[in-house]
Amino acid sequence: MDEYPSSGVYHKPSTLVQSKPAGPRRRMRILFTFIGGSGHFRPLIPLASAAQAAGHTVAVAGASSRQAEIAAAGFTGIATLPSPPAQGGGGPPADRNSLQTPDPHREQLWLAEGFARRGARRHVASIGEIAREWQPDVLVRDEVDFGTAIVAELLGIPCATVSVLAAGGYLRKETVAQPLHELRTENGLPPDPHLAMLEGGLVLAPYPPSYRDPAFPLPQRAFSFRPHAVVPPRPVSDTPTVYFTLGTVRTATDLYGKVLAGLRELPVNTVLTVGDRFDPAELGPQPDRIRIERFVPQEQLLPRCDLVVCHGGSGSVLGALAHGLPSVLAPMSADQPDNARRCVELGTARLLEPVSAAPHDVSEAVSDVLADQSYRRAAEQIQAAYHALPGSEEAVTQIEQLVN
């Protein structure tokens, strides 16, 4: 839910984070925090890696269920308090086999109750305890980790916010205002009628400004950066490769089946990743040109692909655009509809309605996007905007200047 203008130039930071003359680099302790699943952790990885490379001491606080993932990414992990059953901050409870038409009211209710009330209260206690013990110089939180923003204010620790909701529009202040007001009152903090706490001292946006919906601009202190190395454009393939994913939080076996049935009718190679909550064998035997895996890192897979079929999650959409790839999107929840609308506006994607779409609808959408090069050209424009951004190391410099 970051917010960007339509220009292709990254936001220059305000005077509080303007570059200072070069001098000795102070080594800091930086605590990165996130609430929820991989979609909230993975945007932190390039920054945490760059911070470690710069010589800072880094730790990442997240759910106990994410500690193996944190360690695999190369960081010291600190487990936060566990989520109560069916009340965690990572997403609304749902039958993994169910398909749901996007419901904005349901999603805003979950944002308010799951993240701004229960999740934030849990992280005020958990991150507060961790911060008092670990003594960070600065906190870096995912943008819906509201509890860490409260902790930063309580303890007087500088805080940066990483935008993980790319198109903008899902995180609405009117939705989270009441539970956050209650939480501030409980912790003896003064009123914050404009919710300035949501921006913290610095907002870091790992995507180009031209992707952001101009109706939801980033705050003045935003700094847009390129989280990964420059990716050269991929030549058009004789036999296209399609990457199909529904992300890491929620799976819907009905949609897996419909999309695979549609892709089987096309002369394309397909790689489907299903995450660790689903057994690929449940989808039955597939032809040789369809490969099903639990997980393949996007940075390894996307350079060999021509099209992405996905749910519209920020990580999946931004990964595709960073590689200049168009998409076919079937949004279901959270910020997925916002990303899907923005991609359609930019001309990089076609939409599928996840509940009513039939296999032939999938075949038609994928065929049209592969055949119409305007989708690819639009995606390559966003890729070029990525290439123009400063890298993660420059974003770390902005974090340093919160303290130095």
N, C-alpha and C positions, 0 to 999 in steps of 0.2 A: 504493500500500500504506500508506495512512495509517490511523490507528487512532482511532476516535471512540467516545465513549459514546453511548447512545441519546437523551440529552437534546438539546433544540434550542438550547442556549446554548453560545456558543463558549468554548473553554478560556481561562481567564485565565492569563496567563504567570506564571511563578514569580518570586520576589523578584529574581532576576538580571535580569529584563527588565521589571520594573514601570515604569510611566510615571514620568518625572522632571519636575520643574517646567520650564515653558517657558523657553527661553533661546536664545542664538544657535546656529544649526544648523551643525555642523561639516560641511564638504564632504569627502566621502570618495571613495576609489577602490574600487569594488565589482566583483569578478570573479564572474560567474555561470558555472557549468560544468554540462555535461550529457554523458552518454554514451549513444549510441544515436541514435534518430531523432526525428521531430517530436513523438511522444508524450512525450518527455522534455524537449524544448525548450519547447513551447508553454505548459506550466504556469509557466515562468519569465517569460514575456513580460509579464504584468501587473505583476509585481514590478519587473522591469527598467525598464519604462516609467515606473512611479511613482517609482522611484529617480532616473531622469533628470529627471523633472519637478520633483523636490525639489532639483535642482542638483548631484547627485552625478555623478562620472565613472564610466561603466559600460562594461564590455566583456563579451563572451560567448565562452567557449571551448567549441568543439565540433568535431566531425569536419570534415575538409576538404569533404566532400560536402554539409555543411549551411551552408557559408559564405554562399551566395546567399540562403538562407532567413533567416539571421541578419541580413544586410544589409537584406533586404526588410522586416524587422520594425523597422528603424530603429536598429540597434546596431552598434558596432564589433565585428567578429568576429576571433577568434584561432583558427587551425586547430591542433588537437591532432594527435598522431602518428596516421598512418593505421592502420587495422585490417589485420592479416594476412588473406590470402584465406581466406574461409569461417570466420574465427575472430573476427569483430567482436563488439562489445558490444551490438549493436542488436537481435538476435533470432536464433533458431536457423536455420541454413540449411534451406531448404525449396523444393521445386518450387512455383513460383507457382500452378500449376494444381491442386495437390493439396489435398484436404480431409482434415482429421485430426480424429478425436474427441479431446477434451481428455485429456491424459495427465499427471497430476500429477507422476509420477516423472520423466518426460522434462523437464518444465518446471523442476522443482527442480534437476535436473542442469545445465540450461542456466544457471540463475541462479548456481549455484556456479562453474561452469567459465567461462562466457562473461563474466559480470560480476565476480564476486568474485575470480576468479583472473586470467584473461588481461586483461580490460578494466581491472581495478583496477591491475594491475602496469603496464600501459601508461600509465594516467593518473597514477600516482605519478611516473613519469619526465617525462611531458609537462606536466602541470599544475605540477609542481615547478619545471621550467625556466621556464614562463610566469610563475609567481608571483614567482620571484626577479628576473625582468627587469621585470615590470609593476608590482610592489610594491603589491598591493592592501592596503587596510585591513581588508577582510573578504571572505570567500568565501561564495558561496551556491550550493549544489550540488543537483542532483536526487538523490533518495534512494537510487538504486542506483549513483551515481557514488562508489563506495567509495574510489577512489584519491584523490579530492580531500579526503576526510575524513582520510586518512593524511597528505597534504601539509599540511593545516591544523595537525595535531598536530606534525609535524616542524618547521615554520617558526614555530609559535606564533601563527598567525593565527586570529582568531575565525571561526567557521563556522556558517552557518545551513543547514538542510536543508529542501527543498521536497518535500512528499509528492506523488508522482505516481501512486501505486497506491492508489486511493481506498477500496475496500471493506475492505482489510486481509486478511491471511491468506497472501498469496503470499510476501512477504519474511519468511522464518523464520530466526531466528538460528542454529538448529541446522544449517541448510543452508549458510550462509556462514561459519560459525565457523572451520572448519579452514583454508580458503584465506586468510582474513583474518588468522588467527593466524600463518600462514607468512609473509605479507607484512609484518606488523608485525615479526616476528623478523628478516627480511632487512634491514629499515630501522632496526634498533636500537631499536625502541620497546618499552616494557614490556608484559607480558601485559595483556590486557583481557578477562578471562573472561566478563564480562556484556555485552560489546560495547557499552559506553557510547558508543563512537565513532559508532555509527549515528544517535544523536540529535544529536550535535554540541552547540553552544551554544543552539540554538533550532530548533524544528520548525514550519514554516509549512504550514498545511493549507488549500488553496483550495476548501473545500466545507463544508457545514454538518455539525455533529456528528451530527445525526439520520441522516445517510446512512451513517456508519461502522458496521461490524459491531461490536456491543458486546463480542464475544468477543476483539477485538483493539484495545484502547483505545490512544489516542495517549499518548505520554509526558507527564509533568507540564509540561514546558516548551513544549507545543504551543500555537499561536495560530491559530485558524480565522478565515479572512477571505473576503470576497466579491471574486473577481478581476475582476468586470465590473460595469457599471452595472446598476441595478435594471431588470428587464425586466417590463413590464406583462403581465398574463395575456392570452392571445389568445382572441377569441371563437370559438365552435365554427363551423366552415365548412360551407356547404352541400355543396361538393365538397372533400373532404379532400385535403391535400397530404402525401405521405409522403417523408421524406428517407431514402435508403438509402446506407450507406457501410460499407466493411470496413476503414477506417483507412488508414494510410500505410505500414505496414511489409510486410505480407504480403497478397497477393491470391490469390483462389481462383476461377478463372473458372467452375468448375462451380456454385459457390454463386451467383455473379452471375446465371448463366442460370436457375437454379431460382427464385430470388427474383423476378427480372423476369417470368418466366412466370406466377408466382402473382399478381403485382401487375397484370399485364395483364388478368386476369379480373375486376378490381374497378373500380368507378367512382371512381377516385382519380387525382390527378395525382402523378407521381413524379419526384424529382430524385435521380440516382445520381452520386456522385463516386467515381472509380476511382484517383486518384493519378497520379503521373508515371511509374509503371513499367508502365502498361497503356494500350493504344490503344483508346479507346472504339469505334472502327470494328470491332473484333473481335467486338463483341456484335451486330453486324448492324443492319438497319433496325428502328426502333421506332415505335410510334404517336406522334402529336403530344403526347399527354399524358405521355410519358416522355422526360425530358431527361437526357442523359448528359454529364458534364463531368469533366475531370481534377481540378479543385479549385474549390470555392467556399467562402469563409470562413464558418464556422458562424454568426458573429454577423450575417451578412447573410442567411443562408438560414433559420435556425431560427425567427425571428419570423414567418415566413410558413407554417410547417409545423404539422401536427396530430399527427404520429406519426413516430418514428424507428425504422428497422429497421437494426440494426448488429451488430457482433461483440462488443460489450460492453467495448470499451476504455474506460479511465477518462475520456479526453477526450470521447469521443462520448456516453457515458452522462451525465456531469456537464453537458455542454452541453445535452442534452435536458432534464434536470431543472431547470436554471437558467431554462429557458423554460417550465416547467410541462408538459412533453410526456411522454406514456407511450411505451413502447418494445416492440418485439419483438426478442429477442436470440438470436444464434446464436454462442455463445462457442467459441473454438478453442484459445487458448493464453494463456500468461502469466497476468495477473490477470483476464482476461476471465471465467472461470468464477466467480471470487469476486464480481465486480460483478454478474453475472447472478443469482447466488443472492441477493445482497442486494436487488436490485431486485424480485425475486419476493417476498421476505419483506416488503418495504415496500408491495407491491401496485401497483407502477408498471409492471410488464412481464410479458410471456409469453415462454416459452422455446421455441426451435427447436433440434433436434439437427442440426448442420450436415451431417453425412454422410447420415443417413437421411431427412431431411425432403424431401418432394416438393412440387411447386408447389401442390397443393391444400392442403397443410399450411400453407404461407405464406399463402394466401388466407384460410384459416379463422382463423389467429392474428390477422392484421391486421384482418379483419372484426370479430372478437370484441372486440379492444381498442378499436377505434373505436366500437363500439356500446355497450360497457359503460363508462359514465361514471365508475365507481369507479376505474379506472386513471388517468384524468385527474385526478380529485380527489386521489388519493394523490400524483401528481406535483406538483400545485399546492401540496400541503403542504410538500414539499421546497423548492419555489420560494419559498414564504413564509419558510422557514428561511434560505435564501440571503439574502433581503432584510433579515433581522434582523442579519446579520453586519457587522462593520466592513469598510471597503474596503481596497484595496491600499495606499493611503497610510498607513494605520495599521500594516499589516504592515511597511512600510519603516521606520516609527518604531521598531518592535521590532528591526530589523536595526541601526539606528543605535545603539541602546542596548547592543549587544554591544561597541561601541568607546568610546562617550562615557562 
